[in-house]
Amino acid sequence: MTGRKHPEVRRPGSLPGILAVVAMAAAITLPVVLLSVGGGVSSHEIARLQASGYQIVVSGPGTAGIDLAHQRAAQIGSIPSVGAVSPTLTMPIDLRSPGGRWVPLLAEGILPGAYYATLGSTASQVFSAPPNLGDPTDMIHYQNGSYDGPVSPDVLVNTTLAQTDHLQVGDPVTIAPTANGTGAVTYTVTGTFNVLSSFLSTSADYGIFLPLSNLQVLTGLARTGPGPQGLLDAADSIHVGLTGAASTSPADIERVEVAIHTLFPYYGVSTLTQQASQLEGAASILNGFYLVLSSVGLAIGFVFLTLVLIRRVEAERREIGIRRALGLPSRSIAATIVARAAVLGGAGAVLGVASGVVTVALLTRIGSAPVQAASRLAVFEPTQLIALGLGALALAGLASAVAVRRALRLPLPEALR
């Protein structure tokens, strides 16, 4: 008579062990996603600042807070070591393509020559050639604040807008402050430009470039009335680029910053170095917030792993009792539990990191436009990933300490029953 085959018995605690790995992995996934995307966005924006062709920014309060922009640009340009001064104005307007579709978008008013000079190494990524917007200085139409000079009816359009509405160089387009066509002006497309990927700006964002004076007239920010007191000439900010060695000299940058602040004490004046430091400080604060937020998940993973290890101890109490009765050293029993915790914690860390990378990859495909743009900038820092892995192992070590204490405190008579 043949003996019956007993069904395979699943090792006690295997399912809870798998769940513990999953819990640890879920706890690691969140900080991987937050730190990689947040750090990537911060690094990208800092790199863009460092690659810019300007070193100082002048800003006013609120929207279009700088007045007499053309005059102030000329005053700043007279400061030694200043090479380019670029006031800019950004306003929402509406554009109607030849097909009749009204498109709401943002228009950037610039001094074409100065703007191109202050783009630095990013210019080639935005423009294939210097902006073709007529007068490079924008002083002809401005005409000493009268705005009576000949107008350059030229406009540069975003490549995405050009493709969507089938716009080509030479096509006429209608631009108006509102979609009802009031105050509409006809412009000619003289070129296109690319949009750099950014957390705040994606290739799907529509936009155009106009001469600064043209946009001021179009949006009512050129003059408020006749006479010298009616001159408004508004802008949002002024970018200042220095020449030669001065552009990398902290002393020269500070000297020019002080000179500008002396000229315009009621405007904000800051350097890109200061802005980069502020971004880095904000990134550090955000990273700390991300870790605090993730600590909730890590705490849950730690508790779950601790319970799994204690359950294993309870399931193997007879085996542990026999080993203790035979005189095996406590460190041998502890080593077994610690090794088990390390395997579970390590597996959770590896799975969590892999899950975080996969999650970021999915966000670049299925997220909204801003989410996709931010996810594409994600940077997986090896030091951060290693630190998260070591953190998971440290938690596993703490969990194993609780289980070891439980195993070594079991009464022998009870363990051997």
Residue pairs with C-beta under 8 A, 6 or more apart in sequence:
12 311
12 312
12 315
12 316
13 308
13 311
13 312
13 315
16 307
16 308
16 311
17 308
17 312
17 344
19 304
19 308
20 301
20 304
20 305
20 308
20 344
20 348
21 344
21 347
21 348
21 351
22 348
22 351
23 300
23 301
23 304
23 305
23 348
24 301
24 304
24 305
24 344
24 345
24 347
24 348
24 349
24 351
24 352
24 392
24 395
24 396
25 347
25 348
25 349
25 351
25 352
25 355
26 297
26 301
26 352
26 355
27 294
27 297
27 298
27 300
27 301
27 348
27 352
27 392
28 298
28 301
28 348
28 349
28 351
28 352
28 353
28 355
28 356
28 388
28 389
28 392
29 352
29 355
29 356
29 359
30 293
30 294
30 297
30 356
31 290
31 291
31 294
31 356
31 388
32 352
32 353
32 355
32 356
32 357
32 359
32 360
32 380
32 385
32 388
33 356
33 359
33 360
33 363
34 290
34 293
34 294
35 287
35 290
35 291
35 381
35 384
36 356
36 357
36 360
36 378
36 379
36 380
36 381
36 384
37 360
37 363
37 374
37 375
37 377
37 378
38 283
38 286
38 287
38 290
39 283
39 287
39 378
39 379
39 381
39 384
40 374
40 377
40 378
40 379
41 199
41 374
41 377
42 279
42 280
42 282
42 283
42 286
43 377
43 379
44 197
44 198
44 199
44 377
45 198
45 199
45 279
46 276
46 279
46 280
48 122
48 196
48 198
49 272
49 275
49 276
49 279
50 272
50 276
51 120
51 121
51 122
52 118
52 119
52 120
52 122
52 239
52 272
53 84
53 117
53 118
53 119
53 120
53 121
53 122
53 123
53 241
54 84
54 86
54 118
54 120
54 239
54 240
54 241
54 272
55 240
55 241
55 242
55 247
55 253
55 256
55 271
55 272
55 273
56 239
56 240
56 242
56 253
56 256
56 257
56 260
56 269
56 270
56 271
56 272
57 237
57 238
57 239
57 240
57 269
57 270
57 271
57 272
57 275
58 66
58 72
58 76
58 237
58 238
58 240
58 260
58 264
58 267
58 268
58 269
59 65
59 66
59 236
59 237
59 238
59 267
59 268
59 269
59 270
60 66
60 67
60 235
60 236
60 237
60 267
60 268
63 236
64 89
64 91
64 221
64 234
64 235
64 236
65 234
65 236
65 267
66 72
66 87
66 234
66 235
66 236
66 237
66 238
66 267
67 232
67 233
67 234
68 231
68 233
69 87
69 89
69 212
69 233
69 234
69 235
69 238
70 87
70 138
70 139
70 142
70 145
70 212
70 213
70 233
71 145
71 233
72 87
72 238
72 263
72 264
73 85
73 86
73 87
73 111
73 114
73 238
74 85
75 263
76 82
76 85
76 238
76 240
76 260
76 263
77 85
79 256
79 259
79 260
81 242
81 243
81 244
81 246
81 252
81 255
81 256
82 240
82 241
82 242
82 243
82 256
83 117
83 241
83 242
83 243
83 244
83 247
84 113
84 114
84 117
84 118
84 239
84 240
84 241
85 114
85 238
85 239
85 240
85 241
86 110
86 111
86 114
86 115
86 117
86 118
86 238
86 239
86 240
86 241
87 110
87 111
87 114
87 212
87 235
87 237
87 238
87 239
88 108
88 109
88 110
88 115
88 212
88 235
88 236
88 237
88 238
88 239
89 108
89 109
89 212
89 215
89 216
89 221
89 234
89 235
89 236
90 106
90 107
90 108
90 109
90 236
91 106
91 107
91 109
91 215
91 219
91 221
92 104
92 105
92 106
92 107
93 104
93 105
93 106
93 107
93 175
93 176
93 177
93 208
93 215
93 218
93 219
94 102
94 103
94 104
94 105
94 175
94 176
94 177
94 178
94 179
95 102
95 103
95 105
95 157
95 161
95 173
95 174
95 175
95 206
95 208
96 102
96 103
96 173
96 174
96 175
96 176
96 181
96 184
97 103
97 165
97 166
97 167
97 171
97 173
98 165
98 167
98 171
98 172
98 173
99 165
99 166
101 165
102 179
103 161
103 165
103 206
104 179
104 206
105 158
105 161
105 206
105 207
105 208
106 205
106 206
106 207
106 208
107 175
107 207
107 208
107 209
107 210
107 215
107 218
108 207
108 208
108 209
108 210
108 215
109 209
109 210
109 211
109 212
109 213
109 214
109 215
109 216
109 235
110 131
110 133
110 138
110 209
110 210
110 211
110 212
111 136
111 137
111 138
111 211
111 212
112 130
112 131
112 132
112 133
112 134
112 135
112 136
112 138
112 211
113 130
113 136
113 137
114 136
114 137
115 131
116 123
116 127
116 130
116 131
117 241
118 239
118 240
118 241
119 126
119 127
120 241
122 196
125 194
125 196
126 193
126 194
126 195
126 196
127 191
127 193
127 194
128 191
129 191
130 136
131 156
131 191
131 193
131 209
132 154
132 156
132 190
132 191
133 152
133 154
133 155
133 156
133 190
133 209
133 210
133 211
134 140
134 152
134 154
134 211
135 141
135 152
135 211
138 211
138 212
138 213
139 149
140 149
140 150
140 152
141 147
141 149
141 150
141 151
141 152
141 211
141 213
141 214
142 149
142 213
142 233
143 149
145 223
145 228
145 231
145 233
147 213
147 216
147 217
147 222
147 223
151 214
152 211
152 214
153 185
153 186
153 187
153 188
153 214
154 187
154 188
154 190
154 210
154 211
155 173
155 175
155 187
155 188
155 189
155 190
155 208
155 209
155 210
156 189
156 190
156 191
156 192
156 193
156 208
156 209
157 167
157 173
157 189
157 192
157 193
157 207
157 208
158 192
158 193
158 194
158 195
158 205
158 206
158 207
158 208
159 192
159 193
159 194
159 195
160 195
160 203
160 204
160 205
160 206
161 167
161 206
161 207
161 208
162 168
162 189
162 192
167 173
167 189
168 189
169 189
169 190
169 191
169 192
170 188
170 189
171 188
171 189
172 186
172 187
172 188
172 189
173 186
173 187
173 188
173 189
174 181
174 184
174 185
174 186
174 187
175 184
175 185
175 186
175 187
175 208
175 210
175 218
176 182
176 183
176 184
176 185
176 218
177 183
177 218
177 219
177 220
183 218
185 218
187 210
193 209
194 203
195 201
195 202
195 203
195 205
195 207
197 203
197 373
197 376
197 377
198 373
199 370
199 373
199 374
199 377
200 370
201 373
202 369
202 370
202 372
202 373
204 369
210 218
212 235
213 222
215 221
216 222
216 232
216 233
216 234
221 232
221 233
221 234
222 232
222 233
222 234
223 230
223 231
223 232
223 233
224 230
224 231
224 232
240 256
240 260
241 247
242 252
242 253
242 256
245 252
246 252
246 253
246 256
247 253
250 273
253 271
253 273
254 271
257 269
257 270
257 271
260 269
261 267
261 269
298 391
298 392
298 395
301 348
301 392
301 395
302 395
302 398
302 399
305 341
305 344
305 345
305 348
305 395
305 396
305 399
306 398
306 399
306 402
306 403
308 344
309 337
309 340
309 341
309 344
309 399
309 400
309 402
309 403
310 402
310 403
310 406
312 337
312 340
312 403
313 320
313 337
313 403
313 406
313 407
313 410
317 407
317 410
317 414
317 415
318 415
318 416
318 417
320 333
320 407
320 410
320 415
321 410
321 412
321 414
321 415
321 416
322 416
323 332
323 333
324 330
324 333
324 412
324 415
325 412
325 416
330 408
333 404
333 407
333 408
334 400
334 404
334 407
334 408
337 400
337 403
337 404
337 407
338 397
338 400
338 404
340 400
341 396
341 397
341 399
341 400
341 403
342 393
342 396
342 397
342 400
344 396
345 392
345 393
345 395
345 396
345 397
345 399
346 389
346 392
346 393
346 396
348 392
348 396
349 388
349 389
349 392
349 393
350 389
352 388
352 392
353 385
353 388
353 389
357 380
360 375
360 378
361 375
363 371
363 372
363 375
364 372
364 375
364 376
365 372
367 375
